[in-house]
Each structure stands twice: as structure tokens, then as C-alpha cells.
Amino acid sequence: MTVPDDPSRRALLLKLGLLFSGFVSMLLGVPIAGYLLSPVLRGRKAAYGSWVALGAVTRFPPGETRLATYRHPSLNAWDGETARTACWVRRVDDDTFKVFAVNCAHLGCPVRWFAQSGLFLCPCHGGAYYADGSRASGPPQRGLFEYAYQVDRGTLMIRAGEMPTPGSTADASRERPPCA
């Protein structure tokens, strides 16, 4: 007497479980692979060296520091308001600007400009910076990060595709000597 080749319930459930696991893995794997490969597929490198307009030079009077915002060049369609990035623009004289990242060099908290004292102050840990961006006091070990800038036909432009870091724009010679 021969036994028919009917699959047992255990074997059937095992095959259904493997099929379901493969389907779920595919549902999760395709978006994850797309996310990881998107910089390669979309060619975002062009955004990292791009220049972004902050506005007309006349918006920034000599001797004053103003907050400016721009849309980050490497944004996604779903970024919304988070793609708007702030920076501080100080016009030193008619031809010279200083454009600072809004983030403290200590832990990245947003610094504010206080014209009365002529200082940028960080609310998180008491970091203070002079008007030229150099460190005044507090826990930061260096001055504010600076963006590269250029003036093109009366418009102030910054290189905003990359976040300024100590390796790319730090200038240790700007540090002030300690008070005697």
C-alpha cells in the first residue's frame, strides 16, 4: 500500500510562511534600497557645490547684521519648510561680507544676534561670539562657521550646498587672545 504525496499541514504552513516573509521583505527592501541608492541614481552632487542667492546687496546695510534664509539646494519634494535654512549676514563695508551659519560651533544650537552688545549668543550653554564670528566666551572652542560668498550683479550669493565645518572653513588665526 502506497501513501499519497499529500503535503502535510505543517509543510503547507511552512511554505505559506516563507512566501509571506519573502513578500514582506520585498515590501520593506525596495524602499530601503531606493533610499540608500537615491544619491547615486539622482546625481545630487551638483547641489553640493551650488551657489544660492540670499538677496540684493542693498538688503544688508554696511555695519549691520541681518538674518537671511534660503532654500537648501539638495531638498526633496517632501522637505517643506525644513528646507529653509537660516544664516547671519554681516556687511563689514561696501565690498566685504561675513556670512555665518546660524548654528553654534559647540553643539549646534541656533545663535541669536544682539545688536546692543554686538554679540552672537547661544541660549543652550552660554556661548558668545564677537561680531566678526570669533569666539568670545563659553564652551565653544572656535568661532562661528562661515559660508563662502560672492556678489554677482548686485546679488549676494553663498555656497550653500555643504554645511561649513572646521575642516573646510575654520580659520584658527581669527581667535582672539585671552584678556590679560
JOMOTA-V753386 format. One record per pair of residues at least 4 apart in sequence whose C-alpha atoms are under 7 Angstrom apart, sorted by sequence separation. I is the first residue (numbers start at 1). J is the second residue. If there is no record, write none. Layout:
i | j
I | J
I | J
This chain:
i | j
7 | 11
8 | 12
9 | 13
10 | 14
11 | 15
12 | 16
13 | 17
14 | 18
15 | 19
16 | 20
17 | 21
18 | 22
19 | 23
20 | 24
21 | 25
22 | 26
23 | 27
24 | 28
25 | 29
26 | 30
28 | 32
29 | 33
30 | 34
31 | 35
32 | 36
33 | 37
34 | 38
37 | 41
38 | 42
39 | 43
46 | 50
55 | 59
60 | 64
75 | 79
79 | 83
92 | 96
104 | 108
114 | 118
115 | 119
122 | 126
129 | 133
130 | 134
151 | 155
152 | 156
164 | 168
165 | 169
166 | 170
7 | 12
39 | 44
91 | 96
92 | 97
103 | 108
104 | 109
114 | 119
121 | 126
122 | 127
129 | 134
130 | 135
151 | 156
164 | 169
165 | 170
60 | 66
91 | 97
103 | 109
104 | 110
113 | 119
114 | 120
121 | 127
122 | 128
129 | 135
130 | 136
150 | 156
151 | 157
90 | 97
91 | 98
103 | 110
104 | 111
113 | 120
121 | 128
128 | 135
129 | 136
135 | 142
150 | 157
75 | 83
89 | 97
90 | 98
102 | 110
103 | 111
112 | 120
113 | 121
120 | 128
121 | 129
128 | 136
129 | 137
134 | 142
135 | 143
149 | 157
150 | 158
89 | 98
90 | 99
102 | 111
111 | 120
112 | 121
119 | 128
120 | 129
128 | 137
134 | 143
149 | 158
89 | 99
111 | 121
112 | 122
119 | 129
120 | 130
127 | 137
128 | 138
133 | 143
134 | 144
148 | 158
149 | 159
72 | 83
88 | 99
89 | 100
111 | 122
119 | 130
120 | 131
127 | 138
133 | 144
147 | 158
148 | 159
71 | 83
72 | 84
87 | 99
88 | 100
110 | 122
118 | 130
119 | 131
126 | 138
127 | 139
147 | 159
71 | 84
72 | 85
87 | 100
88 | 101
109 | 122
118 | 131
127 | 140
54 | 68
70 | 84
71 | 85
87 | 101
88 | 102
129 | 143
54 | 69
69 | 84
70 | 85
87 | 102
109 | 124
54 | 70
69 | 85
70 | 86
86 | 102
69 | 86
147 | 164
68 | 86
69 | 87
104 | 122
146 | 164
67 | 86
68 | 87
145 | 164
67 | 87
68 | 88
145 | 165
67 | 88
68 | 89
66 | 88
67 | 89
65 | 88
66 | 89
146 | 169
65 | 89
66 | 90
145 | 169
65 | 90
145 | 170
47 | 73
64 | 90
65 | 91
47 | 74
63 | 90
64 | 91
63 | 91
62 | 91
63 | 92
44 | 74
61 | 91
62 | 92
63 | 93
60 | 91
62 | 93
62 | 94
106 | 139
106 | 140
105 | 140
105 | 142
105 | 143
105 | 144
104 | 144
105 | 145
134 | 174
135 | 175
134 | 175
101 | 144
100 | 144
101 | 145
100 | 145
101 | 146
100 | 146
101 | 147
99 | 146
100 | 147
99 | 147
74 | 161
72 | 160
73 | 161
72 | 161
57 | 154
56 | 154
57 | 155
56 | 155
57 | 156
55 | 155
56 | 156
55 | 156
53 | 155
54 | 156
53 | 156
54 | 157
53 | 157
52 | 157
53 | 158
51 | 157
52 | 158
51 | 158
52 | 159
51 | 159
52 | 160
50 | 159
51 | 160
49 | 159
50 | 160
50 | 161
49 | 161
48 | 161
47 | 161
48 | 162
